Amino acid sequence: MLDDFLVRALLAGLCVAAAAGPLGCFVVWRRMAYFGDATAHAAILGVALALAFSISIFAGVLLVALAVALMISVLAGRGWAVDTTLGVVAHSGLAFGLVAVSFQPTVRVDLTAFLFGDILAVSRADLAVIAAGSALVAGLMAWRWSALLTATLSEDLAHAAGLKPARERLVLTVALALVVAVALQVVGALLIAAMLIVPAAAARNFARSPEGMALWAVAIGGLAVWGGLRASLIWDTPAGPSIVSVAAVIFALALPLGAVLGRR
Amino acid sequence: MPDLQRCGVTGVLQRRAAPALADDALIRAEGLAVAFGGGPVLRDVDLEIRRGEIVTIVGPNGAGKTVLLRALLGILPASRGRVARRAGLRVGYVPQRLHIDAALPMPVHRFLSLPARQSRKAQAEVLARVGLPGVERQSMTTLSGGQFQRVLLARALLSAPELLVLDEPTQGLDQPGTAAFYRLIAAVRAELGCAVLSVSHDLNVVMSASDRVICVNGHICCAGTPQAVLDAPEYRALFGHGTGGALALYRHHHDHAHDHGGVAEPPALEAERERDREVG
């Protein structure tokens, strides 16, 4: 079954959807959308470093995404204007990454694969890494769920309950770096943030509880992966952007649908 | 005024004790200072909250009341001095206000189960206790201001707190709503026997219901029984601001002990009367 590249692509996409669903909810709730974008853009710098030092792309992206996410957290904590910090980091990460990749003389690098994903080229080994990374993120979310939710609602409430909000922020930062690393091949650096935000935003229209919203986000993300791959096959469109397009269509449909359901 | 402890005196009185917490102490601050960016917002705070007592922090806007509360809870780090909390102290915290983002669907029953899951029975009981039976399935965003504060209180009570911490919990409530909320607090405390630490500027309401009042303005101006604080010149100096004219008039008449008719009463005097009525 795994010999079929389409099956591997679908499984890889579903794994990413399962990890991005619950994490995406926190990104939406905590208004971290641009934070996710900045981390994802910096992934290109990770690709360049991985190529330069001949380590796996996954490891390179994970390291750079983690470093960038932590740096943003520290800078934001020091009172820098967050949107400025993110704007500087996101675009300089992307720019430095693109420049650094161009210095790779021996390797013919297909940049579009990293910018927009290359889900149809997912190998068995890639799939194993994507599945493991996604499982780690989903496990982390499940394990810290209640504490994360409390800290998201109010850091003071979390503190008073004996939790450490700083630790929960770190959990989210690590999870975000992991999702960036596993989603790079599926939707590409430019659209990773969309996989986090669009399904979660669509899910808000149907959900009546935080847990419900996370499950809806996983389901909508999965549906987008399936629909995007179908569309990509039928119309020969790029897979990653097709997946995000389907997610966006679901979001648009969810708005009136949620309003009707909510009124009943 | 035997219970009055002025700044300097407080320090001496409390520093002679061993650094460890006394048997009945829940939280203890020694030489606590808190600083943001520029200078200290709060300095030289010596304070102890003991089991079962009701302590109210009062002070003008920007005096550092909330800062003191947050430092005692460990939310803000001390820039000097130290805060000791009883190991495993269960704190029920009712924040000043809580904004729930519209993107976060949060029914009341889910909110009550944060961070620890609570049984339906426990939730139903505590909601009935705060006077909101049957709102479990309602979204937090559909509650009125008074209902919202009661749900916050209900959540705090579910942890069976040894210390209930209230940060101006009635801000945004009208006078009857505020009075009703404090009556509820008093009733709950009588049942649970927990200590209550609150920040307030509703002096009329809280003065009468406190064992100890701490008046803060960058440091502890004065502390002691409500009566002692009301009588303290530091307290009068602080709360004379804004009603300075009335207070001056009041002092003038008081000195000569003649005609009281037609003179606006300063808040402190109102508070005194209010308290006398409740005692009597």
Boltz contact constraints between the chains, C-beta under 6 A:
constraints:
  - contact:
      token1: [A, 28]
      token2: [B, 103]
      max_distance: 6.0
  - contact:
      token1: [A, 29]
      token2: [B, 101]
      max_distance: 6.0
  - contact:
      token1: [A, 29]
      token2: [B, 103]
      max_distance: 6.0
  - contact:
      token1: [A, 29]
      token2: [B, 104]
      max_distance: 6.0
  - contact:
      token1: [A, 146]
      token2: [B, 115]
      max_distance: 6.0
  - contact:
      token1: [A, 147]
      token2: [B, 115]
      max_distance: 6.0
  - contact:
      token1: [A, 150]
      token2: [B, 114]
      max_distance: 6.0
  - contact:
      token1: [A, 150]
      token2: [B, 115]
      max_distance: 6.0
  - contact:
      token1: [A, 154]
      token2: [B, 98]
      max_distance: 6.0
  - contact:
      token1: [A, 156]
      token2: [B, 75]
      max_distance: 6.0
  - contact:
      token1: [A, 156]
      token2: [B, 95]
      max_distance: 6.0
  - contact:
      token1: [A, 159]
      token2: [B, 75]
      max_distance: 6.0
  - contact:
      token1: [A, 160]
      token2: [B, 73]
      max_distance: 6.0
  - contact:
      token1: [A, 160]
      token2: [B, 91]
      max_distance: 6.0
  - contact:
      token1: [A, 160]
      token2: [B, 93]
      max_distance: 6.0
  - contact:
      token1: [A, 161]
      token2: [B, 115]
      max_distance: 6.0
  - contact:
      token1: [A, 204]
      token2: [B, 103]
      max_distance: 6.0
  - contact:
      token1: [A, 207]
      token2: [B, 105]
      max_distance: 6.0
  - contact:
      token1: [A, 208]
      token2: [B, 105]
      max_distance: 6.0
  - contact:
      token1: [A, 209]
      token2: [B, 105]
      max_distance: 6.0
  - contact:
      token1: [A, 209]
      token2: [B, 107]
      max_distance: 6.0
  - contact:
      token1: [A, 209]
      token2: [B, 110]
      max_distance: 6.0
  - contact:
      token1: [A, 213]
      token2: [B, 105]
      max_distance: 6.0
